[in-house]
């Protein structure tokens, strides 16, 4: 890792930590937590938007777009505070019948995945409960893992979907946004822990049932 990359990671960790501290300001409330998390999501989106513009200027392809959903069938892990944000979005934006349908799809995916471990879990494929007509129903509230998953080759994503056990192929993901987004989230989580809030990780469907 270059010194410049390491400095970027430290900066994003620091920014995430500061946002986490903002989430814990007095009086401690869910409203403060979700507002700070929304700000972190915006920062990560700004990062990825800038990288997409730079990639286009350099003639490099970033092939993620609406309707391309090969990655939306694999297990996605997120922190419980991200999933609280997602649940709130679902409860506010969707009708009760839609919410019931989402919960049913979440339960179906959880039943398929809950006994799997290691590579069997990581390579398993089943649609996300929020995938509808090739697009995310809750795109604005998606977790960090979804925001930083950017590929330069849709063919590599399709091959990984069709043959996940093929070790010669893996999605051609952009490493830089993935590392920085993770570091920002790590900083956010560390700030919560410093204030006595221990965050845990879950698969999306576990918290949408």
C-alpha positions as a Markdown table, in Angstrom:
| # | Residue | x | y | z |
|---|---|---|---|---|
| 1 | Unk | 0.0 | 0.0 | 0.0 |
| 2 | Unk | 1.4 | 3.4 | -0.9 |
| 3 | Unk | 1.8 | 6.2 | 1.6 |
| 4 | Unk | -0.8 | 8.2 | -0.2 |
| 5 | Unk | -3.3 | 5.4 | 0.0 |
| 6 | Unk | -2.6 | 4.9 | 3.7 |
| 7 | Unk | -3.1 | 8.6 | 4.3 |
| 8 | Unk | -6.5 | 8.5 | 2.4 |
| 9 | Unk | -7.6 | 5.6 | 4.6 |
| 10 | Unk | -6.6 | 7.4 | 7.8 |
| 11 | Unk | -8.5 | 10.5 | 6.6 |
| 12 | Unk | -11.7 | 8.5 | 5.9 |
| 13 | Unk | -11.4 | 6.6 | 9.1 |
| 14 | Unk | -11.1 | 10.0 | 10.9 |
| 15 | Unk | -14.1 | 11.4 | 9.1 |
| 16 | Unk | -16.2 | 8.3 | 10.0 |
| 17 | Unk | -15.1 | 8.6 | 13.6 |
| 18 | Unk | -16.1 | 12.2 | 13.8 |
| 19 | Unk | -19.5 | 11.4 | 12.3 |
| 20 | Unk | -19.9 | 8.6 | 14.9 |
| 21 | Unk | -19.1 | 11.0 | 17.7 |
| 22 | Unk | -21.7 | 13.3 | 16.3 |
| 23 | Unk | -24.2 | 10.4 | 16.4 |
| 24 | Unk | -23.4 | 10.1 | 20.1 |
| 25 | Unk | -23.8 | 13.7 | 21.1 |
| 26 | Unk | -26.1 | 14.6 | 23.9 |
| 27 | Unk | -28.9 | 13.9 | 24.1 |
| 28 | Unk | -28.2 | 10.4 | 22.6 |
| 29 | Unk | -31.1 | 9.5 | 20.3 |
| 30 | Unk | -31.9 | 7.4 | 17.3 |
| 31 | Unk | -32.5 | 10.7 | 15.4 |
| 32 | Unk | -28.9 | 11.8 | 15.9 |
| 33 | Unk | -27.6 | 8.4 | 14.9 |
| 34 | Unk | -29.6 | 8.2 | 11.7 |
| 35 | Unk | -28.8 | 11.8 | 10.8 |
| 36 | Unk | -25.0 | 11.2 | 11.2 |
| 37 | Unk | -25.4 | 7.9 | 9.2 |
| 38 | Unk | -27.2 | 9.8 | 6.4 |
| 39 | Unk | -24.3 | 12.2 | 6.3 |
| 40 | Unk | -21.8 | 9.3 | 6.1 |
| 41 | Unk | -23.8 | 7.8 | 3.2 |
| 42 | Unk | -23.7 | 11.2 | 1.4 |
| 43 | Unk | -19.9 | 11.4 | 1.8 |
| 44 | Unk | -19.4 | 7.9 | 0.4 |
| 45 | Unk | -21.7 | 8.7 | -2.5 |
| 46 | Unk | -19.7 | 11.9 | -3.2 |
| 47 | Unk | -16.5 | 9.8 | -3.2 |
| 48 | Unk | -17.9 | 7.2 | -5.7 |
| 49 | Unk | -19.4 | 9.9 | -7.9 |
| 50 | Unk | -16.1 | 11.7 | -8.1 |
| 51 | Unk | -14.3 | 8.4 | -9.0 |
| 52 | Unk | -16.9 | 7.6 | -11.7 |
| 53 | Unk | -16.3 | 11.0 | -13.3 |
| 54 | Unk | -12.5 | 10.5 | -13.1 |
| 55 | Unk | -12.8 | 7.0 | -14.6 |
| 56 | Unk | -14.8 | 8.3 | -17.5 |
| 57 | Unk | -12.2 | 11.1 | -18.1 |
| 58 | Unk | -9.5 | 8.4 | -18.2 |
| 59 | Unk | -11.5 | 6.3 | -20.6 |
| 60 | Unk | -12.0 | 3.5 | -18.1 |
| 61 | Unk | -15.3 | 1.7 | -17.7 |
| 62 | Unk | -17.3 | 1.5 | -14.6 |
| 63 | Unk | -20.2 | -0.7 | -15.7 |
| 64 | Unk | -22.5 | -0.5 | -12.7 |
| 65 | Unk | -25.9 | 0.9 | -13.6 |
| 66 | Unk | -29.6 | 0.5 | -12.9 |
| 67 | Unk | -30.8 | -2.8 | -14.3 |
| 68 | Unk | -27.5 | -4.5 | -13.8 |
| 69 | Unk | -28.1 | -6.6 | -10.6 |
| 70 | Unk | -25.8 | -9.6 | -10.7 |
| 71 | Unk | -24.4 | -8.5 | -7.3 |
| 72 | Unk | -27.8 | -8.3 | -5.8 |
| 73 | Unk | -28.1 | -12.0 | -5.4 |
| 74 | Unk | -25.2 | -12.6 | -3.0 |
| 75 | Unk | -25.1 | -12.2 | 0.8 |
| 76 | Unk | -24.7 | -8.6 | 1.8 |
| 77 | Unk | -23.4 | -7.8 | 5.3 |
| 78 | Unk | -24.1 | -4.5 | 7.1 |
| 79 | Unk | -23.9 | -3.1 | 10.6 |
| 80 | Unk | -27.0 | -3.0 | 12.7 |
| 81 | Unk | -27.1 | 0.8 | 12.6 |
| 82 | Unk | -27.2 | 0.7 | 8.8 |
| 83 | Unk | -30.0 | -1.8 | 8.9 |
| 84 | Unk | -31.9 | 0.3 | 11.3 |
| 85 | Unk | -31.7 | 3.1 | 8.8 |
| 86 | Unk | -32.8 | 0.7 | 6.0 |
| 87 | Unk | -35.8 | -0.5 | 8.1 |
| 88 | Unk | -36.9 | 3.0 | 8.8 |
| 89 | Unk | -36.8 | 3.8 | 5.1 |
| 90 | Unk | -38.9 | 0.7 | 4.3 |
| 91 | Unk | -41.4 | 1.5 | 7.0 |
| 92 | Unk | -41.8 | 5.1 | 5.7 |
| 93 | Unk | -41.7 | 4.6 | 2.0 |
| 94 | Unk | -43.7 | 1.5 | 1.3 |
| 95 | Unk | -47.3 | 0.4 | 1.9 |
| 96 | Unk | -48.1 | -2.3 | 4.4 |
| 97 | Unk | -48.6 | -4.9 | 1.6 |
| 98 | Unk | -45.2 | -4.0 | 0.2 |
| 99 | Unk | -43.6 | -4.3 | 3.6 |
| 100 | Unk | -45.2 | -7.7 | 4.1 |
| 101 | Unk | -43.9 | -8.9 | 0.7 |
| 102 | Unk | -40.4 | -7.6 | 1.6 |
| 103 | Unk | -40.5 | -9.4 | 4.9 |
| 104 | Unk | -41.6 | -12.7 | 3.2 |
| 105 | Unk | -38.7 | -12.5 | 0.7 |
| 106 | Unk | -36.3 | -11.7 | 3.5 |
| 107 | Unk | -37.5 | -14.8 | 5.4 |
| 108 | Unk | -37.1 | -16.9 | 2.3 |
| 109 | Unk | -33.5 | -15.8 | 1.7 |
| 110 | Unk | -32.7 | -16.2 | 5.4 |
| 111 | Unk | -34.0 | -19.7 | 5.4 |
| 112 | Unk | -31.8 | -20.5 | 2.4 |
| 113 | Unk | -28.6 | -18.9 | 3.8 |
| 114 | Unk | -28.7 | -19.3 | 7.6 |
| 115 | Unk | -27.1 | -22.7 | 7.7 |
| 116 | Unk | -24.3 | -21.9 | 5.3 |
| 117 | Unk | -20.8 | -21.0 | 6.4 |
| 118 | Unk | -17.6 | -19.8 | 4.8 |
| 119 | Unk | -17.3 | -20.0 | 1.1 |
| 120 | Unk | -20.7 | -21.8 | 0.8 |
| 121 | Unk | -22.3 | -18.7 | 2.2 |
| 122 | Unk | -20.1 | -16.2 | 0.3 |
| 123 | Unk | -20.8 | -17.9 | -3.0 |
| 124 | Unk | -24.6 | -18.5 | -2.4 |
| 125 | Unk | -27.0 | -16.7 | -4.8 |
| 126 | Unk | -30.6 | -15.6 | -4.1 |
| 127 | Unk | -32.2 | -12.3 | -4.9 |
| 128 | Unk | -32.0 | -9.5 | -2.3 |
| 129 | Unk | -35.5 | -9.0 | -0.6 |
| 130 | Unk | -35.3 | -5.4 | -2.0 |
| 131 | Unk | -34.6 | -6.3 | -5.6 |
| 132 | Unk | -37.6 | -5.6 | -7.8 |
| 133 | Unk | -37.7 | -5.6 | -11.6 |
| 134 | Unk | -33.9 | -5.4 | -11.7 |
| 135 | Unk | -33.5 | -2.5 | -9.4 |
| 136 | Unk | -33.2 | -1.8 | -5.7 |
| 137 | Unk | -36.4 | -0.6 | -4.1 |
| 138 | Unk | -34.5 | 1.2 | -1.3 |
| 139 | Unk | -31.5 | 2.5 | -3.3 |
| 140 | Unk | -31.3 | 5.7 | -1.3 |
| 141 | Unk | -31.0 | 3.8 | 2.0 |
| 142 | Unk | -28.7 | 0.9 | 0.9 |
| 143 | Unk | -25.9 | 0.0 | 3.2 |
| 144 | Unk | -22.2 | 0.9 | 2.7 |
| 145 | Unk | -21.4 | -2.5 | 1.2 |
| 146 | Unk | -23.7 | -1.8 | -1.7 |
| 147 | Unk | -22.5 | 1.8 | -2.2 |
| 148 | Unk | -18.8 | 0.8 | -2.6 |
| 149 | Unk | -19.3 | -2.3 | -4.7 |
| 150 | Unk | -18.3 | -0.9 | -8.1 |
| 151 | Unk | -17.2 | -3.1 | -11.0 |
| 152 | Unk | -15.2 | -2.3 | -14.2 |
| 153 | Unk | -16.5 | -5.5 | -15.9 |
| 154 | Unk | -20.1 | -6.6 | -16.0 |
| 155 | Unk | -19.0 | -9.8 | -17.6 |
| 156 | Unk | -16.9 | -10.7 | -14.6 |
| 157 | Unk | -20.0 | -10.1 | -12.4 |
| 158 | Unk | -22.2 | -12.2 | -14.6 |
| 159 | Unk | -19.6 | -15.1 | -14.6 |
| 160 | Unk | -19.3 | -14.9 | -10.8 |
| 161 | Unk | -23.1 | -15.1 | -10.6 |
| 162 | Unk | -23.3 | -18.1 | -12.9 |
| 163 | Unk | -20.2 | -19.9 | -11.6 |
| 164 | Unk | -19.3 | -18.7 | -8.1 |
| 165 | Unk | -17.0 | -21.6 | -7.4 |
| 166 | Unk | -14.8 | -20.8 | -10.4 |
| 167 | Unk | -11.7 | -19.5 | -8.6 |
| 168 | Unk | -10.3 | -18.2 | -11.9 |
| 169 | Unk | -13.0 | -15.5 | -12.0 |
| 170 | Unk | -14.0 | -12.8 | -9.5 |
| 171 | Unk | -15.9 | -9.5 | -10.1 |
| 172 | Unk | -13.5 | -6.8 | -11.3 |
| 173 | Unk | -14.2 | -4.5 | -8.4 |
| 174 | Unk | -12.6 | -1.1 | -7.8 |
| 175 | Unk | -10.4 | -1.4 | -4.8 |
| 176 | Unk | -10.0 | 2.2 | -3.9 |
| 177 | Unk | -13.6 | 3.2 | -3.1 |
| 178 | Unk | -14.1 | -0.2 | -1.4 |
| 179 | Unk | -11.2 | 0.4 | 1.0 |
| 180 | Unk | -12.1 | 4.0 | 1.8 |
| 181 | Unk | -15.8 | 3.3 | 2.3 |
| 182 | Unk | -14.9 | 0.5 | 4.7 |
| 183 | Unk | -12.5 | 2.7 | 6.6 |
| 184 | Unk | -15.1 | 5.4 | 7.1 |
| 185 | Unk | -17.6 | 2.8 | 8.4 |
| 186 | Unk | -14.9 | 1.4 | 10.7 |
| 187 | Unk | -14.3 | 4.9 | 12.1 |
| 188 | Unk | -18.1 | 5.3 | 12.6 |
| 189 | Unk | -18.3 | 2.0 | 14.4 |
| 190 | Unk | -15.2 | 2.8 | 16.6 |
| 191 | Unk | -16.8 | 6.1 | 17.8 |
| 192 | Unk | -20.0 | 4.3 | 18.8 |
| 193 | Unk | -17.9 | 1.7 | 20.7 |
| 194 | Unk | -16.0 | 4.5 | 22.5 |
| 195 | Unk | -19.4 | 5.7 | 23.7 |
| 196 | Unk | -20.6 | 2.3 | 24.9 |
| 197 | Unk | -22.5 | 1.3 | 21.8 |
| 198 | Unk | -21.3 | -2.0 | 20.4 |
| 199 | Unk | -22.4 | -2.5 | 16.8 |
| 200 | Unk | -22.9 | -6.0 | 15.3 |
| 201 | Unk | -22.9 | -7.2 | 11.7 |
| 202 | Unk | -25.8 | -9.0 | 10.1 |
| 203 | Unk | -27.0 | -10.1 | 6.6 |
| 204 | Unk | -29.6 | -7.6 | 5.3 |
| 205 | Unk | -32.4 | -10.2 | 5.3 |
| 206 | Unk | -31.9 | -11.0 | 9.0 |
| 207 | Unk | -33.1 | -7.5 | 9.9 |
| 208 | Unk | -35.8 | -7.2 | 7.3 |
| 209 | Unk | -37.9 | -10.1 | 8.4 |
